[in-house]
Amino acid sequence: MVQHEYSRLARSLLKPVQGRTSQTGKPGSNGESTLVNRVLVVDDEQTLAQNLQAYLQAQGLDVHVAHDGASGIGLAESLAPQVIVLDYRLPDMEGFQVLETVRQNRQCHFVLITAHPTAEVRERAAELGVTHVLFKPFPLAELARAILDLVGIERQHRATDDSAAGYVERRQNRNELFPLQLYDGSWVLADRRRNGAKPPGPDDEQLLTGE
């Protein structure tokens, strides 16, 4: 019975958010909302990507997911995310190919995630200006800090009172619970950090694997 309730709540919280209008958004010339904190996760490991989406949404971010390079490029063009969390090894291309293609038309920040922490990968990331590289497995909170750091850079570039106020509002109204799917297919509910306290849990102890 408890497992059924976890699964039901998880499905409800993980409904696609594409097309949602955030409180931080402003309508653009084409009628779309321009979000200060929109994130795209590109990773072919579906359980990992789903968990990243759930956790980052609990931090107040608007998160979308793609599972291959081509889909990631298409969503980057249509959604115009501020940050792309990009897996190095995708089924149809390397993550760096996604980065180079996206940068031809869009300016955004990248966080590279990889299970291959080779010198070649690190050097290539540095050449392409990727300042945040996380090696799997990594703490969820470390990814959130990297994204929020890059979103902060984006806010400085935009530097408008409305966007700054909206960013703070979204960070202060995060969900209390978010679902995580285990690799055996079961679900658990995790608590986010509350009132400055630091309880044990996914914020700093939950590690993610995948590739």
N, C-alpha and C positions, 0 to 999 in steps of 0.2 A: 504493500500500500504506500509506504514512504517512497520507495523507488518510483512508483507511478507518479506521485506528486512531483518529485524532482524532475522527471522527464517532461511532465506537462508544463511546469514553470519554465524549464529550460527552453522548450520550443517556443513559448510565448515571448521570452526575452530575446530570442535569437531570430525573430522575424526580420526579413530584409528591411534595411532602413533607407534603401536607395529612393531618392526623391523626397525624403523628409525635409522639411524646412526647419532649420534650427533657430533658436532665439538669437543666435549670434549672426544670422544670415541677413543679407541685404539683397533685394531683387536686382538682378543685372539687366542689361539692355535687352537680353533675349528672354527675360522672364524667369531665369533660373536664380536660385539663391546662392550667393557667394559666401561660403562658410570659412571662418578663420581657422577652424580646427577640424578639417576633413582629412581622413587618413585612408589610404588604400593599402591593404595587405595582399601581397602576391606570393603565394606558397602553394605547392601542389599537394602537400600533406593536409588532408581536409580536417582531421581532428585538431591538429595544431592550429590551422588557420581559424577554425571556429572558436577555439579557446582564446586565441589572441583577440578576435573580434569581441567576444563576450567581456574579457577583462578590460580592454581599452574603452569600450562603450560604458563600462562602469566608472571609468575615470572622466566621463563627460565628453568623450570624443565621438564624432560621427564616422563610423568605420564601415568600409566596404571591402569585399574579398574577391580575388580572382585566383584561379588555380593553375594558370599557365601563362606564359609570356605574352601570347597574342591577346588573350582576354585582358591581361593587365594593361597592355598598351591602349586597347580600346577604351577601358574604363578610365584610364588616366586622361584621355582626350575628352571624354564626355563629362567627367566629374570634376576635373581640375583640382585634385587634392593638394593640400599643402605639404603633406609628407607621404612618401611611399615606403612601406616596409617590404623589402625585396629579398626573396630567397636567392642565393647564388646559383643553385642548380635547379632548373625547371625542366619539365618534360620536353619542351619544344625549343628551348634556347637557354643561354646563360643569362643570369640576372643583369650582367653588365650590358648585354645587348638591349634589354628592356630599357635600362637607364639611358643609353645613348639615343635610342629611338624617341623616347619621351622628351628628352631635352631638345630635340629638333623643333618642337612646337610648344613646349611648356617649360616654365621655370618652377621647379619644386625641389624639396629636400628629400634625401634618401637615407634610410637606415638599412644596411645590409645585414642579413642574418645568414649564417652558414655553419655547416658541420665540418667544413674543410678549412681550418685556420692555417693555411699554408702561407709562406712568405709571398708567393706569387699573387695570391688573392689579396693580401693586405696591401701590397705595392700597387696593384691595379686599382684598388679602391681609392688609395691616396691620390693616384694620378687623375682619377675622375672626380676628385673633390668630395668623396664620401667621408665625412668626419665621424660617423658613428657606425661601427662594425661590431656585431654581437655574435659570439660563437656559441652554438648549441652544445649542451643545454644551457639556458640562461634564465635568470630570475625574471618573472613578469614585471616586477617593479623597475628593473633596469631598462627594459624596453619602454615603459611608460615615461621614465625620466628622459630618455633620449628623445622621444617624440615631443614631449612638452618643452624641452630645450629648443628644438627646432621650430616648433610653433611659436615660441617666444621670439625667435629671430624674425619669423614672418610678421608677427605683430609689430615689431619695431620698424619694419620696412613700410607697413601700411600706416601705422601711427595715427589712428583715429580714435576719438573718445568712445564712439559707439562700439567699435570692435573690442577695445580694451575692457569696457564694462561687460560686454557679452561674454568674453572669455572667462572673467572672474566668476560670473554668475553660473556658467556651466560647470566650472570646477567645484563650486560650493554646493551643487545640487546633484551629486553623484548618487547612483543607486547604492543601497545598503548591501545587497546581495547580487552575486552574478553566478551563473552556472558554468561548471567545467565538465567536459566530457572526458572520461578515462579511456584508455586505449582498448579496454575490454567492452566498450560500448555503453557502460553505465554512466550515470550522472551524479555529481555532487554539487551542493551549493556552497560557495565560498564567501566569507565575509571580507569586505574591504576595510581599510583602516578607518577608525572612527575617533573623533575628538582628540586627535593628536596621539592616541595610543597606538601601540604597535603589537597587536596580538600575533601569535604564530599563525601562519597561513600563507596563501598564495602571494601576498604582497612581496615578501622577501624570501620565502622558503619554497614556494611552488616553482619547480624547474620544468622547463619544456624541452622535449626532444622531438626529433622528426627530421626527415630529409627525403 
